[in-house]
Amino acid sequence: MISFLQKYKRFLALMMAGLLCTVLLVFGNSVFQPTLAAGNGINVIIMIGDGMGWEMARAAAVAKGAPFYTSGKGSGLSFQKLSGYGLVTTYGTTIQGNTPENPIDQPHLTGNSALDGSNLITGASPVRPNFSFQPTPFNPGNRADGNSLEDGNLAGYEINKGGPVPWVPLTPANSGTYDKDYIKYSYPDSANTATTLYTGVKSFNNAMGVDIYEKKLKTILEIAKEKGKSTGLVTSVPVSHATPGAAASFVNRRSKYDSVYDPSKTNQDSILQQTLLNFKPNILLGGGHPKDFENRESTSTAEGVFKYTYITEDTYQHLKNNPKSNRYGYTFLERGPNAAKTLLNTAAKIDPNKGGRLFGLYGARGQNGNIPVSSSKGDYSLTGLDNFSLYSSVVKAGTPDTCPSGQIITGTAGDCVPVIDAAGNPIAPNAPAPDTVRPLAPGETDASFIAKEINENPTLADLTKAALTVLGKDKDGFWLMVEGGDIDWAAHDNNMDNLIGTMNDFDKAVQQVISWVDNHGGWSKNLLLVTADHDHYLTLNDNFPSKLTPNPDPNQSKGLKYNAKDITFVKHNPTDAGHFWGSDPNYKYLWGSHTRRIVPVYYQGAYASALTRKLGQGFEITDSSGTYSVPGVRGVVDQSHIFQAMKTAITNKPVN
């Protein structure tokens, strides 16, 4: 027990921090939490909308009937009711050299670690010759992967080039300096941004819980476990994907999803094996099931086609055959009849205080391992269709000589500007051709296929409820990450219908958490942060609300008042569709990947002031080579500050 005087001093310090916070303009109100006894009982929940930039939230809010707001936090979604709000930088590192033989005078690339890559095993390659980390000057380069010959190993973010807020991407922030393509350059991926959120350290694209030297970092999940807390990872996409995986692995490539278990190895060098064997979160729930993983055609048997991408056949068969007694120590569930009910009933029986752990593996057929995807009508009419078919049918790779338009999209290494007609509609060979074929089993119809997928897979809200049911039993508190990963997949495909549907699913999960908080200690015992790992390049035109189609009965469409079917699958020019992707308002389809644009964070609860007071501040990066100071960006925080806020709530100790 700490002394009364120590408690009193701590309380006064927090009160002074609270007075300081009230003068900050960008951030909202905060809830302060006095120091509690060891094992403080605080629950920390971070919810990540993968690729959920400010425009994505606005599109979903408007679809739910909210006003078409033009700045600030906005309204209409559950997380927009949280008292705290701010903007966050998301950049990573950029390192020179793409071959080990001759790194001098080669470009800086975002996918490079400080090692030369001559050995594929994490951390086994030598350091690149003469490498020394330089946090400044910022070095974004001139292409999506960086491609810079300048000095500096952080991509950074400069307001005079990228803009001070994300809702004016095509409005000059400072005449003469603004560059509408700037946010495309050196964009981050979900691996390095998740690593920063979980460790506070900037790293390279592909980095999963490792620094630029491919050395293991301590994640927030491990810190929570050290404090006696239970931990959990929940996602709508494969459990070995970047966002969940970076919290519970230490590998140099995000594509190291799983490997065949080898008891002779202390390090399996794969995401799923390290998650299950080393980090052992109490909850691991999400997609990645191998059944009809990406089958594009009807199947010849009821069993379907199994493809082991996110989980090896060895791992899957071992768990399937040993669901209650396996080498990993998990209770294993998978997609099957009445999946949501089975999951919740099982969760009620798992006790984390006795070491109980639950692994649920789900995924709709034909959807690359994701759980069933919703549409903007609130239904499952898109379930079973390919997540990546719209943008890829319009924009194809090439060179200026081979592209039908004769042009390459600015910022890409070789994506063709699509051929369009006078109205801006893509035309052959760039006519949009979204997927329409499901992997139907013999005798199955589209309707019966969808019904089966809904029955055999929980929703993200179901997964979240199950996680809270288990983790909430730990009196010492817990740390939980919930990801709406399919938001990112919709944005990659420039698919507004998918985007609004997946955003709504994510918001339902947020509401599940808020309702749970209300009944389990309130905001003095819980910290909730809702943010994105990175943005894409979406712009909503002023006519966007008028281009949406009313849903006949919002009660039958998960609260969505309007849908985007027409402006996704029929209207293919920016004027008629009311939105566009990329930096040219004349093209609807001109960017299918991430950007470095700042993203929103919404938050409330215990120790929320730990984030509020970081506004505009710099931060320190401590990795295996030393500690470096990085300047802050005016008016915003960085993802490393979100890590610091979570750590403060878990440990009761402020992080500098």
C-alpha positions in Angstrom: 0.0 0.0 0.0 1.2 3.5 -0.7 1.1 6.2 2.0 -1.7 8.7 2.2 0.8 11.5 1.5 1.9 9.8 -1.7 -1.7 9.4 -2.8 -2.4 13.0 -2.0 0.6 14.2 -4.0 -0.4 12.1 -6.9 -4.0 13.4 -6.8 -2.8 17.0 -6.8 -0.5 16.3 -9.8 -3.4 14.9 -11.7 -5.6 17.8 -10.8 -3.0 20.3 -12.1 -2.7 18.3 -15.3 -6.5 18.5 -15.6 -6.5 22.3 -15.3 -3.8 22.5 -18.1 -5.9 20.3 -20.3 -8.9 22.6 -20.3 -7.0 25.2 -22.4 -6.3 22.8 -25.2 -8.5 23.5 -28.2 -8.4 20.3 -30.2 -9.1 17.8 -27.5 -12.3 17.3 -25.5 -12.9 16.7 -21.8 -11.1 13.9 -19.9 -11.8 11.8 -16.9 -9.1 11.6 -14.2 -8.3 8.5 -12.2 -6.5 8.6 -8.8 -3.8 6.0 -8.2 -5.2 2.7 -7.0 -3.7 -0.3 -5.3 -1.3 -2.5 -7.2 -3.1 -4.4 -10.0 -5.1 -1.2 -10.4 -8.2 -2.8 -11.9 -8.3 -0.4 -14.9 -9.4 -1.8 -18.2 -7.8 -0.4 -21.3 -9.5 -0.9 -24.6 -8.2 0.3 -27.9 -10.4 -0.1 -31.0 -8.7 0.4 -34.3 -10.7 1.1 -37.5 -8.1 -0.1 -40.0 -7.8 2.7 -42.7 -10.5 4.7 -40.9 -9.7 8.2 -41.8 -11.8 11.3 -41.0 -13.7 11.0 -44.3 -14.5 7.4 -43.7 -16.1 8.3 -40.4 -18.0 11.2 -42.0 -19.4 8.9 -44.8 -20.7 6.4 -42.3 -22.2 9.1 -40.0 -24.0 10.7 -43.0 -25.3 7.3 -44.0 -26.8 7.0 -40.5 -28.6 10.3 -41.0 -26.2 12.7 -39.4 -25.7 16.2 -40.8 -23.0 16.7 -43.4 -20.5 18.3 -41.0 -17.4 20.0 -42.5 -15.0 20.0 -39.7 -14.2 18.7 -36.2 -15.3 15.5 -34.5 -18.7 15.2 -36.1 -21.7 13.3 -34.9 -23.8 10.3 -35.7 -21.5 7.4 -34.7 -21.1 5.9 -31.2 -17.5 6.8 -30.9 -18.2 10.4 -31.8 -20.0 10.7 -28.4 -16.8 10.2 -26.5 -15.6 13.3 -24.8 -12.0 13.4 -26.0 -11.0 14.0 -29.6 -7.8 14.8 -31.5 -5.7 14.1 -34.6 -2.8 11.8 -34.9 0.3 11.4 -37.1 1.0 8.0 -38.5 4.3 7.9 -40.3 7.1 5.4 -40.1 10.7 5.0 -41.1 12.5 5.1 -44.4 16.0 3.6 -44.8 18.5 3.6 -47.7 19.5 0.6 -49.7 17.5 -2.1 -51.5 20.3 -4.6 -52.0 23.0 -5.6 -49.6 25.8 -5.4 -52.2 25.8 -1.7 -52.9 23.6 0.4 -50.6 25.3 3.7 -51.3 23.3 6.1 -53.6 20.3 3.8 -53.5 16.9 5.2 -52.5 15.4 5.3 -49.0 12.5 2.9 -48.9 9.8 2.5 -46.3 10.0 -1.3 -46.4 13.6 -1.5 -45.5 14.9 -2.4 -42.1 18.4 -1.3 -41.0 19.5 -4.9 -41.8 20.6 -5.8 -45.3 18.0 -8.5 -45.8 20.5 -11.2 -46.8 18.9 -13.6 -44.3 15.2 -14.0 -44.2 15.1 -15.0 -40.5 14.1 -12.0 -38.3 17.2 -10.3 -37.0 19.7 -12.6 -38.6 21.0 -10.3 -41.3 23.9 -7.8 -40.8 23.3 -4.1 -40.4 23.6 -2.2 -43.7 27.1 -0.7 -44.1 27.6 2.7 -42.5 24.0 2.9 -41.3 23.3 5.4 -38.5 19.7 6.4 -37.7 18.9 10.1 -38.3 15.5 11.1 -37.0 15.6 14.5 -38.8 15.2 16.0 -41.3 11.9 14.4 -42.2 12.2 12.5 -45.5 9.0 11.6 -47.3 10.5 11.1 -50.7 8.4 11.3 -53.9 6.7 8.0 -54.2 4.4 5.7 -52.2 7.4 3.7 -51.0 9.6 6.7 -50.4 12.2 6.5 -53.2 14.3 9.4 -51.8 18.0 10.0 -52.1 17.8 12.7 -49.3 19.0 12.2 -45.7 16.7 11.4 -42.8 15.1 8.2 -41.6 11.6 9.3 -40.6 9.0 10.1 -43.2 7.4 12.6 -40.8 4.5 14.9 -41.4 4.7 18.6 -42.3 1.5 20.7 -41.9 2.6 23.2 -44.6 2.7 20.4 -47.1 0.0 18.0 -46.0 -2.4 20.3 -44.3 -3.4 20.9 -40.6 -6.6 18.9 -40.8 -7.8 15.9 -42.8 -11.0 17.4 -44.1 -9.4 19.8 -46.6 -7.1 17.5 -48.5 -7.4 19.6 -51.7 -7.4 23.0 -50.1 -4.0 24.6 -49.7 -2.8 24.8 -46.1 -0.2 27.4 -47.0 -0.3 28.9 -50.5 2.8 28.0 -52.4 3.9 25.0 -50.2 0.9 22.7 -50.2 1.2 19.5 -52.3 -1.9 17.4 -52.8 0.2 14.4 -53.5 2.4 14.8 -50.4 0.3 12.4 -48.3 0.8 9.6 -50.8 4.5 9.6 -50.3 6.1 7.1 -47.9 2.7 6.0 -46.7 2.7 3.6 -43.7 1.3 0.1 -43.5 -0.7 -1.5 -40.8 2.3 -3.4 -39.4 4.5 -0.4 -38.6 1.6 1.7 -37.4 0.4 -1.0 -35.1 3.9 -1.5 -33.8 4.0 2.2 -32.9 0.6 2.0 -31.2 1.7 -1.0 -29.2 5.3 -0.1 -28.4 5.7 3.6 -28.9 8.6 3.0 -31.4 8.6 4.0 -35.1 9.6 1.2 -37.4 9.5 0.1 -41.0 6.7 -1.1 -43.2 6.3 -4.8 -42.5 7.7 -4.6 -38.9 5.7 -6.7 -36.5 6.7 -5.8 -32.9 10.3 -5.2 -33.9 12.5 -2.0 -34.3 14.4 -1.1 -37.4 17.2 -3.5 -36.3 14.6 -6.3 -36.2 15.0 -6.5 -32.4 12.0 -7.5 -30.3 10.2 -4.6 -28.6 8.0 -5.0 -25.5 4.4 -4.5 -26.4 1.6 -3.0 -24.4 0.1 -6.5 -24.3 3.2 -7.7 -22.4 3.2 -4.7 -20.1 -0.5 -5.5 -19.2 0.4 -9.1 -18.5 3.3 -8.0 -16.2 0.7 -6.0 -14.2 -1.4 -9.0 -13.7 -4.0 -8.1 -16.4 -5.7 -10.4 -18.8 -5.3 -9.6 -22.5 -7.2 -10.0 -25.7 -7.1 -9.5 -29.5 -10.3 -9.3 -31.6 -10.5 -8.6 -35.4 -12.9 -8.9 -38.3 -10.0 -10.0 -40.5 -7.5 -12.9 -40.1 -6.0 -13.2 -36.5 -2.5 -13.4 -37.9 -2.9 -10.2 -39.9 -0.9 -7.0 -39.2 -3.0 -5.2 -36.6 -3.7 -8.0 -34.2 -0.3 -9.7 -34.9 1.9 -6.8 -34.1 0.8 -6.9 -30.5 1.8 -10.5 -30.1 4.7 -11.3 -32.3 8.2 -10.1 -33.3 8.9 -10.8 -36.9 10.4 -8.8 -39.7 7.7 -9.5 -42.3 3.9 -9.2 -41.9 3.5 -12.1 -44.4 5.0 -14.6 -41.9 1.5 -15.5 -40.9 2.1 -19.0 -39.5 4.6 -21.8 -39.7 4.7 -25.5 -39.0 5.2 -26.0 -35.3 8.7 -27.1 -34.5 9.2 -28.1 -30.8 13.0 -27.9 -31.2 12.8 -24.1 -31.9 12.5 -21.5 -29.2 11.5 -18.9 -31.8 9.1 -20.1 -34.5 9.6 -16.8 -36.5 5.9 -16.6 -37.4 3.1 -14.5 -36.2 0.5 -17.1 -35.1 3.0 -19.4 -33.5 4.5 -16.6 -31.4 1.0 -15.3 -30.5 -0.1 -18.8 -29.2 3.2 -19.9 -27.7 5.0 -16.8 -26.5 2.4 -14.0 -25.8 -0.6 -16.2 -25.0 -3.4 -13.6 -24.9 -6.5 -14.9 -23.1 -8.6 -14.0 -26.1 -7.8 -14.4 -29.8 -10.9 -14.1 -31.9 -11.2 -13.3 -35.6 -10.9 -14.4 -39.2 -8.5 -16.5 -41.1 -10.4 -19.8 -41.5 -9.1 -21.7 -44.5 -12.4 -22.9 -45.9 -13.0 -21.6 -49.4 -10.5 -18.9 -48.5 -10.6 -17.1 -51.9 -12.4 -19.6 -54.1 -14.0 -17.6 -57.0 -16.2 -20.4 -58.4 -18.8 -22.9 -57.2 -17.3 -25.9 -55.4 -17.8 -29.5 -56.4 -18.3 -30.8 -52.8 -20.0 -29.6 -49.7 -16.7 -29.6 -47.9 -15.3 -26.8 -50.1 -11.7 -26.0 -50.9 -9.3 -25.3 -48.0 -6.4 -22.9 -48.5 -4.0 -22.5 -45.6 -2.8 -18.9 -45.9 -3.2 -17.3 -42.5 -3.0 -20.6 -40.6 -1.0 -23.7 -41.6 -2.7 -27.0 -42.1 -0.5 -28.4 -39.3 -1.8 -25.7 -36.8 -5.4 -25.9 -38.0 -5.6 -29.7 -37.9 -4.0 -29.9 -34.5 -6.5 -27.4 -33.0 -9.5 -28.9 -34.8 -8.6 -32.4 -33.5 -7.7 -31.2 -30.0 -10.1 -28.3 -29.3 -9.9 -28.5 -25.5 -6.4 -30.1 -24.9 -3.8 -28.9 -27.3 -0.1 -27.8 -27.3 -1.2 -24.1 -27.1 -3.4 -24.3 -24.0 -6.4 -22.8 -25.7 -10.1 -23.7 -25.9 -10.6 -23.7 -29.7 -13.7 -22.8 -31.6 -14.2 -22.4 -35.3 -16.9 -21.5 -37.8 -20.0 -23.7 -37.6 -23.7 -23.8 -36.9 -25.0 -21.2 -34.4 -21.5 -19.8 -34.1 -22.4 -16.6 -32.1 -24.4 -18.6 -29.5 -21.7 -21.2 -29.2 -19.1 -18.5 -28.8 -20.9 -16.6 -26.1 -21.8 -19.8 -24.2 -18.2 -20.9 -24.3 -17.0 -17.4 -23.2 -19.2 -17.6 -20.1 -17.2 -20.7 -19.0 -13.7 -19.4 -19.6 -12.0 -18.0 -16.4 -8.8 -15.9 -17.1 -8.0 -16.0 -13.4 -7.4 -19.7 -13.8 -5.4 -19.3 -17.0 -8.3 -19.8 -19.3 -7.7 -18.9 -22.9 -10.1 -18.8 -25.9 -9.2 -19.0 -29.6 -12.0 -18.6 -32.1 -11.3 -18.9 -35.9 -13.9 -17.7 -38.3 -14.3 -16.4 -41.8 -16.8 -16.3 -44.6 -16.3 -18.4 -47.7 -14.9 -16.4 -50.7 -13.8 -13.4 -48.5 -10.1 -14.0 -48.0 -10.6 -15.1 -44.4 -12.7 -12.2 -43.2 -16.0 -12.6 -41.3 -19.1 -11.8 -43.4 -19.0 -8.3 -44.7 -22.0 -6.0 -44.5 -23.3 -3.6 -47.1 -24.6 -0.1 -46.7 -28.1 -1.5 -46.6 -27.1 -3.2 -43.4 -27.6 -6.6 -45.0 -25.1 -9.3 -46.2 -25.6 -9.0 -49.9 -21.9 -8.6 -50.4 -20.9 -11.7 -48.4 -18.9 -14.2 -50.3 -17.7 -11.8 -53.0 -14.1 -10.9 -53.6 -12.9 -8.0 -51.4 -10.5 -6.7 -54.1 -12.3 -6.6 -57.5 -13.6 -3.1 -58.1 -10.5 -0.9 -58.0 -8.3 -3.6 -59.6 -10.6 -3.9 -62.6 -10.2 -0.1 -63.2 -6.6 0.5 -62.4 -4.0 -1.8 -63.8 -0.2 -1.9 -63.6 1.9 -0.7 -66.5 4.4 1.9 -67.8 3.9 5.1 -69.8 4.5 3.1 -72.9 2.0 0.3 -72.1 -0.7 2.2 -70.2 -3.7 2.8 -72.6 -3.8 6.4 -71.2 -0.1 6.8 -71.5 0.1 8.1 -67.9 1.2 6.7 -64.5 -0.6 7.8 -61.3 1.5 10.2 -59.4 3.2 8.6 -56.4 3.0 5.0 -57.8 5.8 2.9 -59.2 3.6 1.8 -62.1 -0.2 2.1 -61.9 -1.9 3.4 -65.0 -4.2 6.3 -65.0 -7.5 4.8 -66.2 -9.0 5.8 -69.5 -12.2 7.8 -69.0 -14.9 9.4 -71.2 -15.9 13.0 -71.2 -18.0 12.6 -68.1 -15.2 10.9 -66.2 -16.5 7.4 -66.4 -13.8 4.6 -66.8 -14.2 2.9 -70.1 -12.7 -0.2 -71.7 -10.1 -1.5 -70.9 -10.8 0.1 -67.5 -14.5 -0.6 -67.1 -15.4 -1.5 -63.5 -16.1 -5.3 -63.0 -16.8 -6.1 -59.4 -17.0 -9.7 -58.4 -20.5 -11.3 -58.6 -19.7 -15.0 -58.2 -19.8 -16.9 -54.8 -18.2 -20.3 -54.1 -21.5 -22.0 -53.9 -21.7 -25.7 -52.8 -23.7 -28.2 -54.8 -27.4 -27.3 -54.5 -26.7 -24.0 -52.8 -28.2 -20.7 -53.9 -26.9 -17.2 -53.2 -29.6 -16.7 -50.5 -28.9 -20.0 -48.8 -25.1 -19.3 -49.0 -25.5 -16.0 -47.3 -27.8 -17.4 -44.6 -25.3 -20.1 -43.9 -22.4 -17.7 -43.6 -24.3 -15.5 -41.2 -25.2 -18.5 -39.0 -21.7 -19.9 -39.0 -19.8 -16.7 -38.2 -20.2 -14.2 -35.3 -20.3 -10.4 -36.0 -17.6 -8.1 -34.8 -20.0 -7.0 -32.0 -20.4 -10.7 -31.0 -16.7 -11.2 -30.9 -16.3 -8.1 -28.8 -19.0 -9.2 -26.4 -17.4 -12.6 -26.0 -14.0 -11.0 -25.3 -15.5 -8.7 -22.6 -17.4 -11.6 -21.1 -14.1 -13.4 -20.5 -11.7 -10.5 -19.7 -14.2 -8.8 -17.4 -13.8 -11.5 -14.9 -10.2 -10.4 -14.1 -10.4 -8.1 -11.0 -6.9 -6.7 -11.9 -8.3 -5.4 -15.2 -7.4 -6.1 -18.8 -6.1 -4.8 -22.0 -8.1 -5.4 -25.2 -7.6 -4.5 -28.9 -10.6 -4.7 -31.2 -10.0 -4.1 -34.9 -12.5 -3.4 -37.7 -10.0 -4.6 -40.3 -12.4 -4.9 -43.2 -12.8 -1.1 -43.4 -9.3 -1.0 -44.9 -10.1 -3.8 -47.4 -13.1 -1.8 -48.6 -11.0 1.4 -48.9 -8.4 -0.5 -50.9 -11.1 -1.5 -53.3 -12.6 2.1 -53.5 -15.9 0.4 -52.5 -18.2 2.9 -50.7 -20.9 0.3 -50.2 -18.5 -2.0 -48.4 -16.9 0.9 -46.6 -20.2 2.2 -45.0 -21.2 -1.4 -44.1 -17.9 -2.2 -42.4 -17.8 1.2 -40.6 -21.3 0.5 -39.3 -20.2 -3.0 -38.1 -17.2 -1.4 -36.3 -19.4 1.2 -34.7 -21.8 -1.5 -33.4 -18.7 -3.1 -31.7 -17.8 0.3 -30.2 -21.4 0.7 -28.9 -21.0 -2.8 -27.4 -18.0 -1.6 -25.5 -19.6 1.6 -24.3 -22.6 -0.3 -23.0 -20.3 -2.7 -21.2 -18.4 0.2 -19.6 -21.6 1.8 -18.4 -22.3 -1.4 -16.4 -18.8 -2.3 -15.3 -17.3 0.6 -13.3 -18.0 3.4 -15.7 -15.4 5.8 -17.1 -13.4 5.9 -13.8 -12.5 2.3 -14.2 -12.1 2.1 -18.0 -10.2 3.8 -20.8 -11.5 3.6 -24.3 -9.5 4.8 -27.3 -10.9 4.6 -30.9 -8.6 5.5 -33.7 -7.1 4.4 -37.1 -3.8 3.0 -37.9 -3.6 5.0 -41.1 -5.8 6.7 -43.7 -6.5 6.3 -47.4 -7.3 9.0 -49.9 -11.0 9.6 -49.9 -12.7 12.9 -50.6 -16.5 13.5 -50.2 -17.9 16.1 -52.5 -20.5 18.6 -51.1 -23.2 16.7 -53.0 -22.3 13.4 -51.3 -25.4 13.3 -49.1 -27.8 13.9 -52.0 -26.2 11.0 -54.0 -27.0 8.4 -51.3 -30.2 6.3 -51.6 -32.7 6.1 -48.7 -33.1 2.7 -47.1 -36.8 1.8 -46.8 -36.6 0.9 -43.1 -33.5 1.9 -41.1 -34.6 -0.5 -38.4 -34.0 -3.3 -40.8 -30.7 -1.9 -42.0 -28.7 -1.8 -38.7 -29.6 1.9 -38.3 -28.3 3.0 -41.7 -30.7 5.5 -43.1 -29.1 5.7 -46.6 -27.1 3.3 -48.8 -24.4 3.7 -51.3 -25.3 0.9 -53.8 -25.9 3.2 -56.7 -22.8 5.4 -56.2 -20.6 2.3 -55.8 -21.8 0.0 -58.6 -23.6 2.3 -61.1 -22.1 5.8 -60.8 -18.5 5.8 -61.8 -17.5 9.4 -62.1 -16.9 11.8 -59.2 -19.8 14.2 -59.9 -22.5 11.5 -60.0 -20.9 9.5 -57.2 -20.3 12.4 -54.9 -16.9 11.2 -54.0 -13.5 10.2 -55.4 -10.3 8.4 -54.3 -7.0 10.1 -54.9 -5.7 13.6 -55.6 -7.5 14.4 -58.8 -11.2 15.3 -58.5 -11.7 14.4 -62.2 -11.2 10.6 -61.5 -13.3 8.5 -59.1 -10.7 5.7 -59.0 -7.1 7.0 -58.7 -5.7 5.7 -55.5 -6.1 2.2 -54.0 -3.8 2.3 -51.0 -2.9 4.2 -47.8 -1.8 7.7 -47.2 0.2 9.6 -44.5 -2.7 11.9 -43.8 -3.4 12.5 -40.1 -6.2 10.4 -38.5 -8.7 11.0 -35.7 -8.7 9.6 -32.2 -11.7 9.6 -30.0 -11.3 8.7 -26.3 -12.7 8.9 -22.8 -12.0 7.4 -19.4 -9.4 6.7 -16.7 -6.1 8.5 -17.4 -7.4 10.1 -20.6 -5.5 13.2 -19.7 -2.3 11.3 -20.4 -3.1 11.7 -24.1 -4.7 15.1 -23.9 -1.5 16.7 -22.5 0.6 15.4 -25.3 -0.9 17.8 -27.9 1.8 19.2 -30.1 4.6 17.6 -28.1 7.6 15.7 -29.5 8.5 12.2 -28.3 11.5 10.0 -27.8 12.2 6.8 -29.6 14.1 4.2 -27.7 15.2 1.1 -29.7 18.1 -1.3 -29.6 20.5 1.3 -30.8 19.7 4.2 -28.5 17.2 7.0 -27.7 16.3 9.7 -30.1 14.2 12.9 -29.8 11.6 13.5 -32.5 9.9 16.9 -32.9 6.1 17.1 -32.5 3.6 18.4 -35.0 1.6 21.5 -34.1 -2.0 20.8 -33.0 -1.8 17.0 -33.1 -0.4 14.0 -31.2 1.5 11.0 -32.5 0.6 7.3 -32.3 3.5 6.9 -29.9 1.5 9.1 -27.5 -1.4 6.7 -27.7 0.9 4.0 -26.5 2.1 6.2 -23.7 -1.4 6.9 -22.6 -2.3 3.2 -22.5 0.9 2.5 -20.5 0.1 5.2 -18.0 -3.4 3.8 -17.4 -2.0 0.3 -17.0 1.0 1.1 -14.7 -0.3 4.3 -12.9 3.0 5.9 -14.0 3.2 8.9 -16.4 5.4 8.3 -19.5 7.7 11.1 -20.7 
